[in-house]
Amino acid sequence: MGVISALLGRLSDERTEYECRDCGSGFPRRRQVCPDCGGYRIERTEW
Ligand SMILES: [Zn+2]
């Protein structure tokens, strides 16, 4: 149970699973276009 709680806590903290390579903004979900800079280079971040 402790391990699961730790994982859930980590996931709730990790809200930037995807990141715009142009401006560096993070998003919890993949996006087609970056809302900040309009870039299309949104890729999954390295863990
Ligand atoms: Zn951007």
mmCIF file of the protein (N, C-alpha, C, O) and its ligand, coordinates in Angstrom:
data_MODEL
# 
_entry.id   MODEL 
# 
loop_
_entity.id 
_entity.type 
_entity.pdbx_number_of_molecules 
1 polymer     1 
2 non-polymer 1 
# 
_entity_poly.entity_id                      1 
_entity_poly.type                           'polypeptide(L)' 
_entity_poly.nstd_linkage                   no 
_entity_poly.nstd_monomer                   no 
_entity_poly.pdbx_seq_one_letter_code       MGVISALLGRLSDERTEYECRDCGSGFPRRRQVCPDCGGYRIERTEW 
_entity_poly.pdbx_seq_one_letter_code_can   MGVISALLGRLSDERTEYECRDCGSGFPRRRQVCPDCGGYRIERTEW 
_entity_poly.pdbx_strand_id                 A 
# 
loop_
_entity_poly_seq.entity_id 
_entity_poly_seq.num 
_entity_poly_seq.mon_id 
_entity_poly_seq.hetero 
1 1  MET n 
1 2  GLY n 
1 3  VAL n 
1 4  ILE n 
1 5  SER n 
1 6  ALA n 
1 7  LEU n 
1 8  LEU n 
1 9  GLY n 
1 10 ARG n 
1 11 LEU n 
1 12 SER n 
1 13 ASP n 
1 14 GLU n 
1 15 ARG n 
1 16 THR n 
1 17 GLU n 
1 18 TYR n 
1 19 GLU n 
1 20 CYS n 
1 21 ARG n 
1 22 ASP n 
1 23 CYS n 
1 24 GLY n 
1 25 SER n 
1 26 GLY n 
1 27 PHE n 
1 28 PRO n 
1 29 ARG n 
1 30 ARG n 
1 31 ARG n 
1 32 GLN n 
1 33 VAL n 
1 34 CYS n 
1 35 PRO n 
1 36 ASP n 
1 37 CYS n 
1 38 GLY n 
1 39 GLY n 
1 40 TYR n 
1 41 ARG n 
1 42 ILE n 
1 43 GLU n 
1 44 ARG n 
1 45 THR n 
1 46 GLU n 
1 47 TRP n 
# 
loop_
_struct_asym.id 
_struct_asym.entity_id 
A 1 
B 2 
# 
loop_
_chem_comp.id 
_chem_comp.type 
_chem_comp.mon_nstd_flag 
ALA 'L-peptide linking' y 
ARG 'L-peptide linking' y 
ASP 'L-peptide linking' y 
CYS 'L-peptide linking' y 
GLN 'L-peptide linking' y 
GLU 'L-peptide linking' y 
GLY 'peptide linking'   y 
ILE 'L-peptide linking' y 
LEU 'L-peptide linking' y 
MET 'L-peptide linking' y 
PHE 'L-peptide linking' y 
PRO 'L-peptide linking' y 
SER 'L-peptide linking' y 
THR 'L-peptide linking' y 
TRP 'L-peptide linking' y 
TYR 'L-peptide linking' y 
VAL 'L-peptide linking' y 
ZN  non-polymer         . 
# 
_pdbx_entity_nonpoly.entity_id   2 
_pdbx_entity_nonpoly.name        ? 
_pdbx_entity_nonpoly.comp_id     ZN 
# 
_pdbx_nonpoly_scheme.asym_id         B 
_pdbx_nonpoly_scheme.entity_id       2 
_pdbx_nonpoly_scheme.mon_id          ZN 
_pdbx_nonpoly_scheme.ndb_seq_num     1 
_pdbx_nonpoly_scheme.pdb_seq_num     101 
_pdbx_nonpoly_scheme.auth_seq_num    101 
_pdbx_nonpoly_scheme.pdb_mon_id      ZN 
_pdbx_nonpoly_scheme.auth_mon_id     ZN 
_pdbx_nonpoly_scheme.pdb_strand_id   A 
_pdbx_nonpoly_scheme.pdb_ins_code    . 
# 
loop_
_atom_site.group_PDB 
_atom_site.id 
_atom_site.type_symbol 
_atom_site.label_atom_id 
_atom_site.label_alt_id 
_atom_site.label_comp_id 
_atom_site.label_asym_id 
_atom_site.label_entity_id 
_atom_site.label_seq_id 
_atom_site.pdbx_PDB_ins_code 
_atom_site.Cartn_x 
_atom_site.Cartn_y 
_atom_site.Cartn_z 
_atom_site.occupancy 
_atom_site.B_iso_or_equiv 
_atom_site.pdbx_formal_charge 
_atom_site.auth_seq_id 
_atom_site.auth_comp_id 
_atom_site.auth_asym_id 
_atom_site.auth_atom_id 
_atom_site.pdbx_PDB_model_num 
ATOM   1   N  N  . MET A 1 1  ? 0.834  -1.210 0.000   1.00 0.00 ? 1   MET A N  1 
ATOM   2   C  CA . MET A 1 1  ? 0.000  0.000  0.000   1.00 0.00 ? 1   MET A CA 1 
ATOM   3   C  C  . MET A 1 1  ? 0.861  1.250  0.000   1.00 0.00 ? 1   MET A C  1 
ATOM   4   O  O  . MET A 1 1  ? 0.563  2.240  -0.667  1.00 0.00 ? 1   MET A O  1 
ATOM   5   N  N  . GLY A 1 2  ? 1.948  1.172  0.775   1.00 0.00 ? 2   GLY A N  1 
ATOM   6   C  CA . GLY A 1 2  ? 2.835  2.330  0.815   1.00 0.00 ? 2   GLY A CA 1 
ATOM   7   C  C  . GLY A 1 2  ? 3.440  2.635  -0.545  1.00 0.00 ? 2   GLY A C  1 
ATOM   8   O  O  . GLY A 1 2  ? 3.565  3.794  -0.942  1.00 0.00 ? 2   GLY A O  1 
ATOM   9   N  N  . VAL A 1 3  ? 3.814  1.571  -1.254  1.00 0.00 ? 3   VAL A N  1 
ATOM   10  C  CA . VAL A 1 3  ? 4.415  1.770  -2.573  1.00 0.00 ? 3   VAL A CA 1 
ATOM   11  C  C  . VAL A 1 3  ? 3.405  2.398  -3.520  1.00 0.00 ? 3   VAL A C  1 
ATOM   12  O  O  . VAL A 1 3  ? 3.735  3.315  -4.272  1.00 0.00 ? 3   VAL A O  1 
ATOM   13  N  N  . ILE A 1 4  ? 2.171  1.900  -3.483  1.00 0.00 ? 4   ILE A N  1 
ATOM   14  C  CA . ILE A 1 4  ? 1.151  2.443  -4.380  1.00 0.00 ? 4   ILE A CA 1 
ATOM   15  C  C  . ILE A 1 4  ? 0.880  3.910  -4.062  1.00 0.00 ? 4   ILE A C  1 
ATOM   16  O  O  . ILE A 1 4  ? 0.745  4.732  -4.970  1.00 0.00 ? 4   ILE A O  1 
ATOM   17  N  N  . SER A 1 5  ? 0.804  4.230  -2.806  1.00 0.00 ? 5   SER A N  1 
ATOM   18  C  CA . SER A 1 5  ? 0.586  5.625  -2.427  1.00 0.00 ? 5   SER A CA 1 
ATOM   19  C  C  . SER A 1 5  ? 1.714  6.500  -2.954  1.00 0.00 ? 5   SER A C  1 
ATOM   20  O  O  . SER A 1 5  ? 1.480  7.607  -3.438  1.00 0.00 ? 5   SER A O  1 
ATOM   21  N  N  . ALA A 1 6  ? 2.937  5.995  -2.856  1.00 0.00 ? 6   ALA A N  1 
ATOM   22  C  CA . ALA A 1 6  ? 4.084  6.761  -3.344  1.00 0.00 ? 6   ALA A CA 1 
ATOM   23  C  C  . ALA A 1 6  ? 3.981  6.958  -4.855  1.00 0.00 ? 6   ALA A C  1 
ATOM   24  O  O  . ALA A 1 6  ? 4.273  8.041  -5.363  1.00 0.00 ? 6   ALA A O  1 
ATOM   25  N  N  . LEU A 1 7  ? 3.570  5.919  -5.568  1.00 0.00 ? 7   LEU A N  1 
ATOM   26  C  CA . LEU A 1 7  ? 3.433  6.024  -7.024  1.00 0.00 ? 7   LEU A CA 1 
ATOM   27  C  C  . LEU A 1 7  ? 2.351  7.031  -7.384  1.00 0.00 ? 7   LEU A C  1 
ATOM   28  O  O  . LEU A 1 7  ? 2.545  7.869  -8.265  1.00 0.00 ? 7   LEU A O  1 
ATOM   29  N  N  . LEU A 1 8  ? 1.227  6.952  -6.713  1.00 0.00 ? 8   LEU A N  1 
ATOM   30  C  CA . LEU A 1 8  ? 0.139  7.879  -6.999  1.00 0.00 ? 8   LEU A CA 1 
ATOM   31  C  C  . LEU A 1 8  ? 0.575  9.311  -6.710  1.00 0.00 ? 8   LEU A C  1 
ATOM   32  O  O  . LEU A 1 8  ? 0.275  10.229 -7.473  1.00 0.00 ? 8   LEU A O  1 
ATOM   33  N  N  . GLY A 1 9  ? 1.281  9.487  -5.611  1.00 0.00 ? 9   GLY A N  1 
ATOM   34  C  CA . GLY A 1 9  ? 1.763  10.818 -5.294  1.00 0.00 ? 9   GLY A CA 1 
ATOM   35  C  C  . GLY A 1 9  ? 2.702  11.329 -6.362  1.00 0.00 ? 9   GLY A C  1 
ATOM   36  O  O  . GLY A 1 9  ? 2.665  12.507 -6.720  1.00 0.00 ? 9   GLY A O  1 
ATOM   37  N  N  . ARG A 1 10 ? 3.550  10.441 -6.876  1.00 0.00 ? 10  ARG A N  1 
ATOM   38  C  CA . ARG A 1 10 ? 4.482  10.841 -7.925  1.00 0.00 ? 10  ARG A CA 1 
ATOM   39  C  C  . ARG A 1 10 ? 3.718  11.220 -9.183  1.00 0.00 ? 10  ARG A C  1 
ATOM   40  O  O  . ARG A 1 10 ? 4.032  12.220 -9.828  1.00 0.00 ? 10  ARG A O  1 
ATOM   41  N  N  . LEU A 1 11 ? 2.707  10.414 -9.535  1.00 0.00 ? 11  LEU A N  1 
ATOM   42  C  CA . LEU A 1 11 ? 1.943  10.691 -10.748 1.00 0.00 ? 11  LEU A CA 1 
ATOM   43  C  C  . LEU A 1 11 ? 1.224  12.026 -10.644 1.00 0.00 ? 11  LEU A C  1 
ATOM   44  O  O  . LEU A 1 11 ? 1.185  12.793 -11.607 1.00 0.00 ? 11  LEU A O  1 
ATOM   45  N  N  . SER A 1 12 ? 0.656  12.304 -9.479  1.00 0.00 ? 12  SER A N  1 
ATOM   46  C  CA . SER A 1 12 ? -0.072 13.561 -9.335  1.00 0.00 ? 12  SER A CA 1 
ATOM   47  C  C  . SER A 1 12 ? 0.882  14.738 -9.404  1.00 0.00 ? 12  SER A C  1 
ATOM   48  O  O  . SER A 1 12 ? 0.483  15.842 -9.774  1.00 0.00 ? 12  SER A O  1 
ATOM   49  N  N  . ASP A 1 13 ? 2.137  14.510 -9.050  1.00 0.00 ? 13  ASP A N  1 
ATOM   50  C  CA . ASP A 1 13 ? 3.120  15.585 -9.160  1.00 0.00 ? 13  ASP A CA 1 
ATOM   51  C  C  . ASP A 1 13 ? 3.598  15.744 -10.604 1.00 0.00 ? 13  ASP A C  1 
ATOM   52  O  O  . ASP A 1 13 ? 3.925  16.843 -11.052 1.00 0.00 ? 13  ASP A O  1 
ATOM   53  N  N  . GLU A 1 14 ? 3.630  14.634 -11.307 1.00 0.00 ? 14  GLU A N  1 
ATOM   54  C  CA . GLU A 1 14 ? 4.169  14.641 -12.668 1.00 0.00 ? 14  GLU A CA 1 
ATOM   55  C  C  . GLU A 1 14 ? 3.086  15.083 -13.642 1.00 0.00 ? 14  GLU A C  1 
ATOM   56  O  O  . GLU A 1 14 ? 2.450  14.246 -14.284 1.00 0.00 ? 14  GLU A O  1 
ATOM   57  N  N  . ARG A 1 15 ? 2.876  16.362 -13.755 1.00 0.00 ? 15  ARG A N  1 
ATOM   58  C  CA . ARG A 1 15 ? 1.809  16.880 -14.613 1.00 0.00 ? 15  ARG A CA 1 
ATOM   59  C  C  . ARG A 1 15 ? 2.333  17.363 -15.956 1.00 0.00 ? 15  ARG A C  1 
ATOM   60  O  O  . ARG A 1 15 ? 1.588  17.973 -16.724 1.00 0.00 ? 15  ARG A O  1 
ATOM   61  N  N  . THR A 1 16 ? 3.567  17.109 -16.244 1.00 0.00 ? 16  THR A N  1 
ATOM   62  C  CA . THR A 1 16 ? 4.135  17.576 -17.503 1.00 0.00 ? 16  THR A CA 1 
ATOM   63  C  C  . THR A 1 16 ? 4.713  16.394 -18.269 1.00 0.00 ? 16  THR A C  1 
ATOM   64  O  O  . THR A 1 16 ? 5.905  16.346 -18.576 1.00 0.00 ? 16  THR A O  1 
ATOM   65  N  N  . GLU A 1 17 ? 3.832  15.442 -18.567 1.00 0.00 ? 17  GLU A N  1 
ATOM   66  C  CA . GLU A 1 17 ? 4.307  14.254 -19.270 1.00 0.00 ? 17  GLU A CA 1 
ATOM   67  C  C  . GLU A 1 17 ? 4.734  14.589 -20.701 1.00 0.00 ? 17  GLU A C  1 
ATOM   68  O  O  . GLU A 1 17 ? 5.584  13.913 -21.281 1.00 0.00 ? 17  GLU A O  1 
ATOM   69  N  N  . TYR A 1 18 ? 4.137  15.631 -21.254 1.00 0.00 ? 18  TYR A N  1 
ATOM   70  C  CA . TYR A 1 18 ? 4.516  16.073 -22.595 1.00 0.00 ? 18  TYR A CA 1 
ATOM   71  C  C  . TYR A 1 18 ? 5.039  17.499 -22.520 1.00 0.00 ? 18  TYR A C  1 
ATOM   72  O  O  . TYR A 1 18 ? 4.621  18.296 -21.680 1.00 0.00 ? 18  TYR A O  1 
ATOM   73  N  N  . GLU A 1 19 ? 5.949  17.789 -23.408 1.00 0.00 ? 19  GLU A N  1 
ATOM   74  C  CA . GLU A 1 19 ? 6.618  19.077 -23.336 1.00 0.00 ? 19  GLU A CA 1 
ATOM   75  C  C  . GLU A 1 19 ? 6.830  19.655 -24.721 1.00 0.00 ? 19  GLU A C  1 
ATOM   76  O  O  . GLU A 1 19 ? 7.168  18.940 -25.664 1.00 0.00 ? 19  GLU A O  1 
ATOM   77  N  N  . CYS A 1 20 ? 6.627  20.954 -24.831 1.00 0.00 ? 20  CYS A N  1 
ATOM   78  C  CA . CYS A 1 20 ? 6.882  21.638 -26.091 1.00 0.00 ? 20  CYS A CA 1 
ATOM   79  C  C  . CYS A 1 20 ? 8.380  21.843 -26.240 1.00 0.00 ? 20  CYS A C  1 
ATOM   80  O  O  . CYS A 1 20 ? 9.023  22.440 -25.376 1.00 0.00 ? 20  CYS A O  1 
ATOM   81  N  N  . ARG A 1 21 ? 8.935  21.341 -27.344 1.00 0.00 ? 21  ARG A N  1 
ATOM   82  C  CA . ARG A 1 21 ? 10.379 21.472 -27.563 1.00 0.00 ? 21  ARG A CA 1 
ATOM   83  C  C  . ARG A 1 21 ? 10.761 22.885 -27.974 1.00 0.00 ? 21  ARG A C  1 
ATOM   84  O  O  . ARG A 1 21 ? 11.938 23.243 -27.953 1.00 0.00 ? 21  ARG A O  1 
ATOM   85  N  N  . ASP A 1 22 ? 9.793  23.673 -28.338 1.00 0.00 ? 22  ASP A N  1 
ATOM   86  C  CA . ASP A 1 22 ? 10.104 25.028 -28.775 1.00 0.00 ? 22  ASP A CA 1 
ATOM   87  C  C  . ASP A 1 22 ? 10.201 25.996 -27.604 1.00 0.00 ? 22  ASP A C  1 
ATOM   88  O  O  . ASP A 1 22 ? 11.159 26.763 -27.507 1.00 0.00 ? 22  ASP A O  1 
ATOM   89  N  N  . CYS A 1 23 ? 9.207  25.964 -26.713 1.00 0.00 ? 23  CYS A N  1 
ATOM   90  C  CA . CYS A 1 23 ? 9.200  26.932 -25.616 1.00 0.00 ? 23  CYS A CA 1 
ATOM   91  C  C  . CYS A 1 23 ? 9.389  26.279 -24.254 1.00 0.00 ? 23  CYS A C  1 
ATOM   92  O  O  . CYS A 1 23 ? 9.627  26.970 -23.264 1.00 0.00 ? 23  CYS A O  1 
ATOM   93  N  N  . GLY A 1 24 ? 9.284  24.933 -24.192 1.00 0.00 ? 24  GLY A N  1 
ATOM   94  C  CA . GLY A 1 24 ? 9.552  24.248 -22.936 1.00 0.00 ? 24  GLY A CA 1 
ATOM   95  C  C  . GLY A 1 24 ? 8.348  24.117 -22.022 1.00 0.00 ? 24  GLY A C  1 
ATOM   96  O  O  . GLY A 1 24 ? 8.485  23.630 -20.900 1.00 0.00 ? 24  GLY A O  1 
ATOM   97  N  N  . SER A 1 25 ? 7.175  24.538 -22.468 1.00 0.00 ? 25  SER A N  1 
ATOM   98  C  CA . SER A 1 25 ? 5.984  24.400 -21.637 1.00 0.00 ? 25  SER A CA 1 
ATOM   99  C  C  . SER A 1 25 ? 5.606  22.939 -21.487 1.00 0.00 ? 25  SER A C  1 
ATOM   100 O  O  . SER A 1 25 ? 5.737  22.160 -22.431 1.00 0.00 ? 25  SER A O  1 
ATOM   101 N  N  . GLY A 1 26 ? 5.135  22.563 -20.302 1.00 0.00 ? 26  GLY A N  1 
ATOM   102 C  CA . GLY A 1 26 ? 4.762  21.184 -20.057 1.00 0.00 ? 26  GLY A CA 1 
ATOM   103 C  C  . GLY A 1 26 ? 3.257  21.015 -20.036 1.00 0.00 ? 26  GLY A C  1 
ATOM   104 O  O  . GLY A 1 26 ? 2.516  21.916 -19.644 1.00 0.00 ? 26  GLY A O  1 
ATOM   105 N  N  . PHE A 1 27 ? 2.813  19.823 -20.471 1.00 0.00 ? 27  PHE A N  1 
ATOM   106 C  CA . PHE A 1 27 ? 1.382  19.530 -20.478 1.00 0.00 ? 27  PHE A CA 1 
ATOM   107 C  C  . PHE A 1 27 ? 1.144  18.142 -19.924 1.00 0.00 ? 27  PHE A C  1 
ATOM   108 O  O  . PHE A 1 27 ? 1.974  17.254 -20.125 1.00 0.00 ? 27  PHE A O  1 
ATOM   109 N  N  . PRO A 1 28 ? 0.035  17.926 -19.230 1.00 0.00 ? 28  PRO A N  1 
ATOM   110 C  CA . PRO A 1 28 ? -0.273 16.596 -18.698 1.00 0.00 ? 28  PRO A CA 1 
ATOM   111 C  C  . PRO A 1 28 ? -0.665 15.621 -19.796 1.00 0.00 ? 28  PRO A C  1 
ATOM   112 O  O  . PRO A 1 28 ? -0.540 14.411 -19.612 1.00 0.00 ? 28  PRO A O  1 
ATOM   113 N  N  . ARG A 1 29 ? -1.132 16.113 -20.921 1.00 0.00 ? 29  ARG A N  1 
ATOM   114 C  CA . ARG A 1 29 ? -1.543 15.244 -22.019 1.00 0.00 ? 29  ARG A CA 1 
ATOM   115 C  C  . ARG A 1 29 ? -0.957 15.758 -23.325 1.00 0.00 ? 29  ARG A C  1 
ATOM   116 O  O  . ARG A 1 29 ? -0.567 16.919 -23.449 1.00 0.00 ? 29  ARG A O  1 
ATOM   117 N  N  . ARG A 1 30 ? -0.910 14.850 -24.292 1.00 0.00 ? 30  ARG A N  1 
ATOM   118 C  CA . ARG A 1 30 ? -0.355 15.232 -25.587 1.00 0.00 ? 30  ARG A CA 1 
ATOM   119 C  C  . ARG A 1 30 ? -1.278 16.244 -26.266 1.00 0.00 ? 30  ARG A C  1 
ATOM   120 O  O  . ARG A 1 30 ? -2.503 16.146 -26.199 1.00 0.00 ? 30  ARG A O  1 
ATOM   121 N  N  . ARG A 1 31 ? -0.652 17.208 -26.916 1.00 0.00 ? 31  ARG A N  1 
ATOM   122 C  CA . ARG A 1 31 ? -1.419 18.220 -27.640 1.00 0.00 ? 31  ARG A CA 1 
ATOM   123 C  C  . ARG A 1 31 ? -0.921 18.300 -29.070 1.00 0.00 ? 31  ARG A C  1 
ATOM   124 O  O  . ARG A 1 31 ? 0.243  18.026 -29.361 1.00 0.00 ? 31  ARG A O  1 
ATOM   125 N  N  . GLN A 1 32 ? -1.823 18.680 -29.951 1.00 0.00 ? 32  GLN A N  1 
ATOM   126 C  CA . GLN A 1 32 ? -1.442 18.848 -31.351 1.00 0.00 ? 32  GLN A CA 1 
ATOM   127 C  C  . GLN A 1 32 ? -0.610 20.122 -31.514 1.00 0.00 ? 32  GLN A C  1 
ATOM   128 O  O  . GLN A 1 32 ? 0.402  20.143 -32.214 1.00 0.00 ? 32  GLN A O  1 
ATOM   129 N  N  . VAL A 1 33 ? -1.065 21.170 -30.852 1.00 0.00 ? 33  VAL A N  1 
ATOM   130 C  CA . VAL A 1 33 ? -0.398 22.464 -30.976 1.00 0.00 ? 33  VAL A CA 1 
ATOM   131 C  C  . VAL A 1 33 ? -0.144 23.036 -29.590 1.00 0.00 ? 33  VAL A C  1 
ATOM   132 O  O  . VAL A 1 33 ? -0.994 22.938 -28.704 1.00 0.00 ? 33  VAL A O  1 
ATOM   133 N  N  . CYS A 1 34 ? 1.001  23.619 -29.411 1.00 0.00 ? 34  CYS A N  1 
ATOM   134 C  CA . CYS A 1 34 ? 1.309  24.241 -28.137 1.00 0.00 ? 34  CYS A CA 1 
ATOM   135 C  C  . CYS A 1 34 ? 0.464  25.497 -27.961 1.00 0.00 ? 34  CYS A C  1 
ATOM   136 O  O  . CYS A 1 34 ? 0.506  26.374 -28.824 1.00 0.00 ? 34  CYS A O  1 
ATOM   137 N  N  . PRO A 1 35 ? -0.300 25.617 -26.882 1.00 0.00 ? 35  PRO A N  1 
ATOM   138 C  CA . PRO A 1 35 ? -1.141 26.790 -26.670 1.00 0.00 ? 35  PRO A CA 1 
ATOM   139 C  C  . PRO A 1 35 ? -0.321 28.035 -26.335 1.00 0.00 ? 35  PRO A C  1 
ATOM   140 O  O  . PRO A 1 35 ? -0.824 29.155 -26.429 1.00 0.00 ? 35  PRO A O  1 
ATOM   141 N  N  . ASP A 1 36 ? 0.921  27.843 -25.950 1.00 0.00 ? 36  ASP A N  1 
ATOM   142 C  CA . ASP A 1 36 ? 1.747  28.990 -25.563 1.00 0.00 ? 36  ASP A CA 1 
ATOM   143 C  C  . ASP A 1 36 ? 2.426  29.636 -26.770 1.00 0.00 ? 36  ASP A C  1 
ATOM   144 O  O  . ASP A 1 36 ? 2.379  30.854 -26.939 1.00 0.00 ? 36  ASP A O  1 
ATOM   145 N  N  . CYS A 1 37 ? 3.055  28.811 -27.605 1.00 0.00 ? 37  CYS A N  1 
ATOM   146 C  CA . CYS A 1 37 ? 3.837  29.376 -28.703 1.00 0.00 ? 37  CYS A CA 1 
ATOM   147 C  C  . CYS A 1 37 ? 3.329  28.932 -30.074 1.00 0.00 ? 37  CYS A C  1 
ATOM   148 O  O  . CYS A 1 37 ? 3.819  29.416 -31.094 1.00 0.00 ? 37  CYS A O  1 
ATOM   149 N  N  . GLY A 1 38 ? 2.353  28.017 -30.114 1.00 0.00 ? 38  GLY A N  1 
ATOM   150 C  CA . GLY A 1 38 ? 1.817  27.569 -31.394 1.00 0.00 ? 38  GLY A CA 1 
ATOM   151 C  C  . GLY A 1 38 ? 2.691  26.551 -32.094 1.00 0.00 ? 38  GLY A C  1 
ATOM   152 O  O  . GLY A 1 38 ? 2.460  26.224 -33.258 1.00 0.00 ? 38  GLY A O  1 
ATOM   153 N  N  . GLY A 1 39 ? 3.702  26.045 -31.388 1.00 0.00 ? 39  GLY A N  1 
ATOM   154 C  CA . GLY A 1 39 ? 4.607  25.077 -31.991 1.00 0.00 ? 39  GLY A CA 1 
ATOM   155 C  C  . GLY A 1 39 ? 3.980  23.696 -32.098 1.00 0.00 ? 39  GLY A C  1 
ATOM   156 O  O  . GLY A 1 39 ? 3.033  23.365 -31.384 1.00 0.00 ? 39  GLY A O  1 
ATOM   157 N  N  . TYR A 1 40 ? 4.532  22.894 -33.010 1.00 0.00 ? 40  TYR A N  1 
ATOM   158 C  CA . TYR A 1 40 ? 4.007  21.539 -33.216 1.00 0.00 ? 40  TYR A CA 1 
ATOM   159 C  C  . TYR A 1 40 ? 4.934  20.477 -32.659 1.00 0.00 ? 40  TYR A C  1 
ATOM   160 O  O  . TYR A 1 40 ? 4.663  19.283 -32.792 1.00 0.00 ? 40  TYR A O  1 
ATOM   161 N  N  . ARG A 1 41 ? 6.019  20.895 -32.040 1.00 0.00 ? 41  ARG A N  1 
ATOM   162 C  CA . ARG A 1 41 ? 7.008  19.916 -31.585 1.00 0.00 ? 41  ARG A CA 1 
ATOM   163 C  C  . ARG A 1 41 ? 6.744  19.537 -30.130 1.00 0.00 ? 41  ARG A C  1 
ATOM   164 O  O  . ARG A 1 41 ? 7.552  19.830 -29.249 1.00 0.00 ? 41  ARG A O  1 
ATOM   165 N  N  . ILE A 1 42 ? 5.626  18.892 -29.889 1.00 0.00 ? 42  ILE A N  1 
ATOM   166 C  CA . ILE A 1 42 ? 5.304  18.466 -28.534 1.00 0.00 ? 42  ILE A CA 1 
ATOM   167 C  C  . ILE A 1 42 ? 5.618  16.987 -28.394 1.00 0.00 ? 42  ILE A C  1 
ATOM   168 O  O  . ILE A 1 42 ? 5.027  16.141 -29.066 1.00 0.00 ? 42  ILE A O  1 
ATOM   169 N  N  . GLU A 1 43 ? 6.545  16.699 -27.524 1.00 0.00 ? 43  GLU A N  1 
ATOM   170 C  CA . GLU A 1 43 ? 7.012  15.329 -27.369 1.00 0.00 ? 43  GLU A CA 1 
ATOM   171 C  C  . GLU A 1 43 ? 6.974  14.915 -25.920 1.00 0.00 ? 43  GLU A C  1 
ATOM   172 O  O  . GLU A 1 43 ? 6.913  15.746 -25.013 1.00 0.00 ? 43  GLU A O  1 
ATOM   173 N  N  . ARG A 1 44 ? 7.010  13.608 -25.719 1.00 0.00 ? 44  ARG A N  1 
ATOM   174 C  CA . ARG A 1 44 ? 6.980  13.083 -24.362 1.00 0.00 ? 44  ARG A CA 1 
ATOM   175 C  C  . ARG A 1 44 ? 8.289  13.402 -23.648 1.00 0.00 ? 44  ARG A C  1 
ATOM   176 O  O  . ARG A 1 44 ? 9.370  13.299 -24.228 1.00 0.00 ? 44  ARG A O  1 
ATOM   177 N  N  . THR A 1 45 ? 8.174  13.782 -22.403 1.00 0.00 ? 45  THR A N  1 
ATOM   178 C  CA . THR A 1 45 ? 9.379  14.108 -21.643 1.00 0.00 ? 45  THR A CA 1 
ATOM   179 C  C  . THR A 1 45 ? 10.072 12.837 -21.182 1.00 0.00 ? 45  THR A C  1 
ATOM   180 O  O  . THR A 1 45 ? 9.446  11.790 -21.020 1.00 0.00 ? 45  THR A O  1 
ATOM   181 N  N  . GLU A 1 46 ? 11.363 12.949 -20.974 1.00 0.00 ? 46  GLU A N  1 
ATOM   182 C  CA . GLU A 1 46 ? 12.148 11.832 -20.464 1.00 0.00 ? 46  GLU A CA 1 
ATOM   183 C  C  . GLU A 1 46 ? 11.956 11.750 -18.955 1.00 0.00 ? 46  GLU A C  1 
ATOM   184 O  O  . GLU A 1 46 ? 11.974 12.766 -18.261 1.00 0.00 ? 46  GLU A O  1 
ATOM   185 N  N  . TRP A 1 47 ? 11.777 10.552 -18.464 1.00 0.00 ? 47  TRP A N  1 
ATOM   186 C  CA . TRP A 1 47 ? 11.637 10.372 -17.006 1.00 0.00 ? 47  TRP A CA 1 
ATOM   187 C  C  . TRP A 1 47 ? 12.985 10.020 -16.419 1.00 0.00 ? 47  TRP A C  1 
ATOM   188 O  O  . TRP A 1 47 ? 13.099 9.825  -15.209 1.00 0.00 ? 47  TRP A O  1 
HETATM 189 ZN ZN . ZN  B 2 .  ? 5.515  25.960 -27.078 1.00 0.00 2 101 ZN  A ZN 1 
# 
